[in-house]
Amino acid sequence: MIKNCMQLRSIKIIYKLIVTVIAVCASAYCVAADISRSVHQHSGNNSENGGYFELGMALDYREGIELINEEDEELSLSLRLNAGYQWNNLFIDLYPSSLTPFVIGYNLYDGKALSLDIVTGPQNGGFTQEDIGDAAPIKERNFDYLAGLRLTHFYGKNILQVEARSDVSNTHNGNFFLAVAGRSWAFANGTQYALGGVMYQSKNTMDYYFGVRPEETSEQVNIYQADAGFIYKLEYGITYPLSPKWILRTSSTLYHFDDTVKNSPLTVAGKSVLVEADVSINYVF
């Protein structure tokens, strides 16, 4: 849950935003794709119009830092939905496992090795009193909406992506910076990939989601002012086609959160790491 707070807590928000686009997604790939999807699918820079839609079921395991009312270890089944569509320079990308899970954008430049985009989308999903429980009278934290620029560099099967965005929803007026590098390798009939990234969230953003105001305190939760901080990510996975339409995916991911999140009274005390592992079977439409 804590990772989703810094991305999108509720995927239902994303689904409502893109339901009309998913209806026309086909089986191609979109340009300026999020790096996570590019290395997962062993794809590079592709400027053709079209889209893709992938639906699956996953077995997920997660352990580590969470909000104080959440289990710090969980095994669950979940629905997987990955989708993307491009029409001329406009594109939409949904990849929930990414550090930027939902993006709407416009391609400004599309060269052989470089791509520059204007990107927008919700980044942090927030949480409600229900997520915190009875520990403190916490006010609801809303999801935000950020806009900015994204630069992608392709070199062989390696991809480097940097991004800078600011809150345009007046939720917290914070800033967001991201740098991710990834690579994919073909082996047998499948693909293995690895990626690493670092995400920076400004003080305004961190304090909005992890700070505690005077009116929100209790015997268990004290006033807290969060500072700017980083989130680090390492991921390794395998993609294996079972048939032209069915794909098996497995991945292991490690997140490390700065002390500004670890020390927040709203998170499980003393934890700064989140480990995730999953295996999924997906159908490509």
C-alpha positions as CSV (number, residue, x, y, z in Angstrom):
1,M,0.0,0.0,0.0
2,I,2.8,2.4,0.8
3,K,4.3,2.1,-2.7
4,N,0.8,2.7,-4.1
5,C,0.4,5.8,-2.0
6,M,3.5,7.2,-3.7
7,Q,2.1,6.1,-7.1
8,L,-1.6,5.3,-7.3
9,R,-3.4,3.7,-4.4
10,S,-6.5,2.8,-6.3
11,I,-6.2,1.4,-9.8
12,K,-9.9,2.0,-10.2
13,I,-9.1,5.6,-10.7
14,I,-7.0,4.7,-13.7
15,Y,-9.6,2.4,-15.2
16,K,-12.3,5.1,-15.1
17,L,-9.9,7.6,-16.8
18,I,-9.1,5.3,-19.7
19,V,-12.1,3.1,-20.2
20,T,-13.0,4.8,-23.5
21,V,-9.4,4.4,-24.8
22,I,-9.1,0.7,-23.9
23,A,-12.1,-0.1,-26.1
24,V,-10.0,0.7,-29.2
25,C,-6.7,-0.8,-28.1
26,A,-5.4,-3.4,-30.6
27,S,-2.2,-5.4,-30.7
28,A,0.7,-3.0,-31.6
29,Y,3.0,-1.0,-29.4
30,C,3.0,2.7,-28.8
31,V,5.9,5.1,-29.1
32,A,7.5,6.8,-26.1
33,A,6.4,3.9,-23.9
34,D,7.1,3.8,-20.3
35,I,10.5,2.1,-19.7
36,S,9.1,-0.6,-17.6
37,R,6.8,-1.8,-20.4
38,S,9.5,-1.4,-23.0
39,V,12.0,-3.7,-21.2
40,H,9.2,-6.2,-20.2
41,Q,8.1,-6.6,-23.7
42,H,11.5,-6.4,-25.3
43,S,10.4,-3.4,-27.5
44,G,12.2,-0.3,-28.5
45,N,11.2,2.9,-30.1
46,N,8.1,2.4,-32.3
47,S,6.4,5.3,-33.9
48,E,3.5,3.4,-35.7
49,N,-0.1,4.2,-34.8
50,G,-2.0,1.5,-32.9
51,G,-2.3,0.0,-29.5
52,Y,-2.4,-3.1,-27.4
53,F,-4.5,-4.5,-24.5
54,E,-3.4,-7.2,-22.1
55,L,-5.5,-8.8,-19.4
56,G,-4.3,-11.3,-16.8
57,M,-4.4,-12.8,-13.4
58,A,-1.4,-12.7,-11.0
59,L,-0.3,-14.2,-7.7
60,D,1.4,-11.5,-5.7
61,Y,3.6,-11.5,-2.6
62,R,4.6,-8.4,-0.8
63,E,6.5,-7.8,2.5
64,G,7.8,-4.6,4.1
65,I,6.9,-1.0,4.8
66,E,3.2,-0.2,4.8
67,L,0.7,2.2,6.2
68,I,0.1,1.5,10.0
69,N,-3.3,-0.2,9.5
70,E,-2.0,-2.5,6.7
71,E,-0.5,-5.9,6.9
72,D,3.2,-5.9,6.3
73,E,3.1,-9.3,4.6
74,E,0.5,-10.3,2.1
75,L,-0.1,-13.1,-0.5
76,S,-3.0,-12.3,-2.9
77,L,-4.5,-12.7,-6.3
78,S,-5.0,-9.7,-8.5
79,L,-6.2,-8.7,-11.9
80,R,-3.6,-7.3,-14.3
81,L,-4.4,-4.8,-17.0
82,N,-1.8,-3.3,-19.2
83,A,-2.7,-1.2,-22.2
84,G,-1.4,1.5,-24.5
85,Y,-2.5,3.4,-27.6
86,Q,-1.0,5.9,-29.9
87,W,-2.6,8.1,-32.6
88,N,-0.1,10.3,-34.4
89,N,1.8,12.1,-31.6
90,L,-0.8,11.5,-28.9
91,F,-0.4,8.5,-26.7
92,I,-1.7,6.8,-23.5
93,D,0.1,4.2,-21.4
94,L,-1.1,2.1,-18.6
95,Y,1.4,-0.1,-16.8
96,P,0.6,-0.4,-13.1
97,S,3.9,-1.9,-12.0
98,S,5.8,1.1,-13.3
99,L,7.0,4.0,-11.2
100,T,4.7,6.1,-13.4
101,P,1.7,3.7,-13.8
102,F,-0.6,5.9,-16.0
103,V,0.5,8.5,-18.5
104,I,-1.2,10.6,-21.2
105,G,1.2,12.4,-23.4
106,Y,2.2,14.1,-26.6
107,N,5.4,13.3,-28.5
108,L,7.4,16.4,-29.4
109,Y,10.4,14.6,-31.0
110,D,10.8,11.1,-32.1
111,G,14.3,10.3,-33.4
112,K,16.1,7.0,-33.9
113,A,17.8,7.1,-30.5
114,L,15.9,9.9,-28.6
115,S,12.3,10.7,-27.8
116,L,10.9,13.7,-26.1
117,D,7.4,13.9,-24.7
118,I,5.0,16.1,-22.8
119,V,3.5,13.7,-20.1
120,T,0.6,14.1,-17.7
121,G,-1.2,11.8,-15.3
122,P,-2.0,11.0,-11.7
123,Q,1.0,9.9,-9.7
124,N,0.1,9.6,-6.0
125,G,-3.1,8.0,-5.0
126,G,-3.4,9.1,-1.4
127,F,-5.4,7.3,1.3
128,T,-8.4,7.6,3.5
129,Q,-9.2,7.3,7.3
130,E,-10.1,3.6,6.6
131,D,-6.5,2.9,5.5
132,I,-5.1,4.4,8.7
133,G,-7.7,2.8,11.0
134,D,-8.3,4.1,14.6
135,A,-4.7,5.2,15.2
136,A,-5.4,8.8,14.4
137,P,-8.1,11.1,13.0
138,I,-6.4,11.5,9.6
139,K,-7.9,13.6,6.9
140,E,-8.2,12.1,3.4
141,R,-5.2,12.5,1.2
142,N,-6.3,13.1,-2.4
143,F,-4.7,11.8,-5.6
144,D,-2.7,14.4,-7.5
145,Y,-2.2,15.1,-11.2
146,L,1.2,16.0,-12.6
147,A,2.5,17.4,-15.9
148,G,6.0,17.8,-17.4
149,L,8.6,16.4,-19.8
150,R,10.0,13.0,-20.4
151,L,13.2,12.2,-22.3
152,T,14.0,8.6,-23.5
153,H,17.3,7.4,-24.9
154,F,17.5,4.1,-26.8
155,Y,20.8,2.3,-27.4
156,G,20.4,-1.2,-28.5
157,K,18.3,-3.1,-26.0
158,N,19.2,-0.6,-23.3
159,I,16.9,2.3,-22.4
160,L,17.4,5.4,-20.2
161,Q,14.5,7.5,-19.3
162,V,14.4,10.8,-17.3
163,E,11.3,12.7,-16.3
164,A,10.4,15.9,-14.5
165,R,6.8,16.8,-13.6
166,S,5.0,19.3,-11.3
167,D,1.6,19.1,-9.6
168,V,-1.0,21.0,-11.7
169,S,-4.0,19.9,-9.6
170,N,-3.2,22.2,-6.6
171,T,-3.2,19.1,-4.4
172,H,0.2,19.8,-2.9
173,N,2.1,21.9,-5.5
174,G,5.1,19.6,-5.3
175,N,7.6,18.3,-7.9
176,F,8.6,14.9,-9.1
177,F,11.8,13.7,-10.8
178,L,12.6,10.3,-12.1
179,A,15.5,8.5,-13.7
180,V,15.3,4.8,-14.8
181,A,17.6,2.6,-16.8
182,G,16.7,-0.8,-18.2
183,R,17.8,-3.6,-20.4
184,S,16.3,-6.7,-21.9
185,W,17.8,-9.9,-23.2
186,A,16.3,-12.6,-25.4
187,F,16.9,-16.2,-24.2
188,A,15.3,-19.4,-25.6
189,N,11.8,-18.3,-26.6
190,G,11.5,-15.7,-23.9
191,T,12.9,-12.5,-22.6
192,Q,14.6,-11.5,-19.3
193,Y,14.9,-7.9,-18.2
194,A,16.4,-5.8,-15.5
195,L,15.9,-2.2,-14.5
196,G,16.8,0.2,-11.8
197,G,15.5,3.6,-11.0
198,V,15.3,6.5,-8.5
199,M,12.4,8.8,-7.9
200,Y,12.5,12.1,-6.1
201,Q,9.5,13.6,-4.4
202,S,9.7,17.2,-3.2
203,K,9.0,18.3,0.4
204,N,5.5,19.6,-0.5
205,T,4.6,16.2,-1.9
206,M,6.1,14.1,0.9
207,D,4.7,16.3,3.7
208,Y,1.2,16.2,2.1
209,Y,1.1,12.4,2.1
210,F,3.3,11.4,5.1
211,G,3.1,14.5,7.4
212,V,0.8,14.7,10.4
213,R,-1.0,18.0,11.2
214,P,-1.8,19.1,14.7
215,E,-5.5,18.3,14.4
216,E,-4.6,14.7,13.2
217,T,-2.6,13.7,16.3
218,S,-3.5,11.1,18.9
219,E,-1.8,9.1,21.6
220,Q,-0.2,6.9,19.0
221,V,0.5,9.5,16.3
222,N,2.5,12.7,16.9
223,I,2.9,15.8,14.7
224,Y,5.3,15.1,11.9
225,Q,6.7,17.2,9.1
226,A,8.1,15.1,6.2
227,D,11.1,16.3,4.1
228,A,11.8,15.7,0.4
229,G,13.0,12.2,-0.3
230,F,13.9,9.4,-2.7
231,I,12.5,6.1,-3.6
232,Y,14.8,3.5,-5.2
233,K,13.7,0.5,-7.3
234,L,15.4,-2.6,-8.6
235,E,13.5,-5.2,-10.7
236,Y,14.3,-8.4,-12.5
237,G,11.8,-10.5,-14.5
238,I,11.1,-13.0,-17.2
239,T,8.5,-12.9,-19.9
240,Y,7.7,-16.2,-21.7
241,P,5.2,-16.7,-24.5
242,L,3.0,-19.8,-24.0
243,S,1.2,-19.2,-27.3
244,P,0.7,-16.3,-29.7
245,K,-2.0,-14.9,-27.3
246,W,-0.9,-16.1,-23.9
247,I,2.1,-14.8,-22.0
248,L,3.7,-15.9,-18.7
249,R,5.3,-13.1,-16.7
250,T,7.3,-13.3,-13.4
251,S,9.1,-10.5,-11.6
252,S,10.9,-9.7,-8.3
253,T,11.1,-6.0,-7.2
254,L,12.9,-4.2,-4.3
255,Y,11.9,-0.7,-3.2
256,H,13.9,1.4,-0.7
257,F,12.3,4.4,0.9
258,D,14.1,7.4,2.4
259,D,14.0,8.0,6.2
260,T,11.3,10.7,5.6
261,V,8.9,7.9,4.8
262,K,10.3,5.4,7.3
263,N,10.1,7.9,10.2
264,S,6.5,8.9,9.4
265,P,4.0,8.0,12.2
266,L,1.7,6.9,9.4
267,T,3.9,4.0,8.3
268,V,5.0,0.7,10.1
269,A,7.8,1.7,12.5
270,G,11.3,0.9,11.5
271,K,10.8,-0.4,8.0
272,S,12.2,1.3,4.8
273,V,12.1,-1.6,2.3
274,L,9.3,-3.2,0.3
275,V,9.8,-6.5,-1.5
276,E,7.4,-7.7,-4.2
277,A,7.3,-10.9,-6.2
278,D,4.6,-12.0,-8.7
279,V,3.8,-14.5,-11.4
280,S,1.0,-13.9,-13.9
281,I,-0.7,-15.4,-16.9
282,N,-1.8,-12.8,-19.4
283,Y,-3.9,-12.7,-22.6
284,V,-3.0,-10.3,-25.3
285,F,-6.0,-9.0,-27.4
